[in-house]
Amino acid sequence: MSEIAQYLYPEDIDQSRVDYFKDILTGTLGDVYWTGAWADYVGGDDTTARIRLNELLTAMVNAAEFQIM
């Protein structure tokens, strides 16, 4: 999350924002969900990973931090 934020935002985001964006990526299922989605992606099925990443990037671009630029 922090690495993506470095590319999108002019300033570092705090941990609460990292957690907020991580929740968008993982949903209520946490890290296990994303680990499975990424394993599927590596195995050739990018459906879940693509949906979650699209939702994450949409949220990050629509966040106030992005509007500072």
KAUR-V827090 format. One record per backbone hydrogen bond with DSSP energy under -0.5 kcal/mol. CO is the residue of the C=O (numbers start at 1). NH is the residue of the N-H. Records with the same first field share a line. If there is no record, write none. Layout:
# KAUR-V827090
CO->NH / NH
This chain:
# KAUR-V827090
1->5
2->6
3->7
4->7 / 8
5->9
14->17 / 18
15->19
16->20
17->21
18->22
19->23
20->24
21->25
22->26
23->27
26->29
27->30
30->33 / 34
31->35
32->36
33->37
34->38
35->39
36->40
37->41
38->42
39->43
40->45
41->44
44->46
46->50
47->51
48->52
49->53
50->54
51->55
52->56
53->57
54->58
55->59
56->60
57->61
58->62
59->63
63->66 / 67
64->68
65->68
66->69
